[in-house]
Amino acid sequence: MKEKRAAPLAVMLLVMIYLLIPLAVSIVYSLFRKWTGVLPEGFRLDNYIALFTDGEFLASVGRSIAMCIVPIAATIVIVLLALFVTTIYFPKLEKYVQIICMIPYTIQGVILSVSILSLYVGSPTFLSNRLLMLMGAYCVVILPYIYQGIRNGMRAVHMPTLIEAAEMLGASKLYAFFRVVVPNILSAIIISSLLAVGIIFGDYVLIRNLAGTSAPNMQIYLYQTMKHDSTMASAVFVIIMLTTFIITLLVLLLQNKDTKRRQQQVKE
Amino acid sequence: MIKKASNKYLYLLALVPFLVVALLYEILPLATVIYKSFLPDTGGAFTLENYQTIASKLLYRKAIMNSLKISLTSAFVGIVIAFFGARAAHERPGKMNRAFTAVLNMVSNFAGIPLAFAYMILLGNTGLMVNIGKELGISALANYELYTMNGMSLIYIYFQIPLSTLLLIPAFDGVHKQWKEACTLLGGTPGVFWRKIAIPVLMPSILATFSVLFANALAAYATIYALMMDNVALLPVQIAGCFTGEVRIRAGLGGALSVVMMVLMLLMILLTNAISRRFQKGGARR
């Protein structure tokens, strides 16, 4: 009996070790001068010091952050507006909004970037602006996550009841939606935005195909560094992974808090 | 009454921003890619030339075959590991379980260039594991060839594991403990329980996850590009090459390759849906 109980633990441990080895190795690699034998030699922090005094790296961090803010804010606004109209006034249209929002799940990455590129690259209008193409592509890529987050949030707070109650108290539907429903699903919006941050932070395909090397983000910086200096690149790697881990950790924490709050509400 | 109705339609304006973005950056681009795939790159009217090129040129045939092979294998291995991982998590709630899901969640964002980099350090030509393998005389490690199709499949499997396990864990909530007790009472061994009860119940989720994994591997680009640049016969790499290569842009050919990739994904979804329906029907027939 005891043996049987140990088996699941062993499986989980094995998978975890397998998943963590590449990460652990890269972290150690970034902290030592030489690692050609079994053990690394010469502990140092030079890589990190050099990195944080490198203007180009700091600029790439700044770009990564800036590239998150605009598409995420824009997507949240357009999805909220679309869902407001469809759920309250035109429930029949909701299905089509859902389909549009779900397509990017399957066509993300290469296909999306080359289709946008081939459509607008020769355009004489403002649409041929590479940065604009990139922002548009990011909006589409994160669409499924933002949509699902907001939709699930609406379901969890029983939106129709909430709006009815607000209306009975004299509020208009518009007011009820933006001043009652939206604040109540704020945590769902934040969680899905953080997921979207993770996606945009990790993007290489879209930015490479659409913006080229004109606006390098952290991923492109890593790619360029790893070609000539692998220890330096490992430091970039550690910083990228740390940022994404912090983002995932935040998502997990917020999700836990959210479900706990819900459970408490149900108990009350 | 009339005023109210017109008011209602006024609200449709709020849909406009959403539709503009979707149209400009999702629907129109996709439609043009499909449309252009039927136009010759040299100029002219409707043609199947691009599809003929794909069917006749060894490079593109190889790209399709390689992509299919690596996607199917990595999805299969991924789903097997995910099955045991999710089962372990299901059987053993507690601290370890929480650590397990936390690690899975964290690693699920570990893909693209960083993943390629980590594997270069680990298993590249002068990678750490390769050096250790040389020193300790483990030839499987010492002679590991990361820059080949087989070598890269390890990376594919790596990024499939967190995704597939996270997708399968909730499915195991559908396997109730009472069923296992009932099965044991009726004289079934654990093996019978898994083969005859649990796996058929889980099958729709397993199949759906499989098709997600397949699409995920088929479209994977950044990791492979970081390792091999354009020198590899894989669908996404060849597609990107048609549009961003140093030579002129071949939108027709690239479009046709994109259509092939989308059709492959669609076929997999249809296939897994069809098989999964049989399992659901089997459950309904009592």
Interface residues (C-beta under 8 A of the other chain):
Chain A: R5 A7 P8 L9 V11 M12 L13 V15 M16 Y18 L19 L20 I21 P22 L23 V25 S26 Y29 W35 T36 G37 V38 A74 T75 V77 I78 V79 L81 A82 F84 V85 T86 I88 Y89 F90 L93 V97 I100 I103 P104 T106 I107 Q108 G109 V110 I111 L112 S113 V114 S115 I116 L117 S118 L119 V121 L127 M133 G136 A137 C139 V140 L143 G198 G202 D203 Y204 V205 R208 N209 Q219 L222 Y223 M226 S230 A233 S234 F237 I240 M241 T244 F245 I247 T248 L249 V251 L252
Chain B: K8 Y11 L12 A14 L15 P17 F18 L19 V21 A22 L24 Y25 E26 I27 L28 P29 L30 T32 V33 K36 I81 F84 G85 R87 A88 A89 E91 R92 M96 N97 A99 F100 A102 V103 L104 N105 M106 V107 S108 N109 F110 A111 G112 I113 P114 L115 F117 A118 Y119 M120 I121 L122 T126 L128 N131 I132 E135 L136 Y158 I161 P162 T165 A215 A219 A220 Y221 A222 Y225 A226 P236 I239 A240 C242 F243 T244 I249 A251 G254 G255 S258 M261 M262 M265
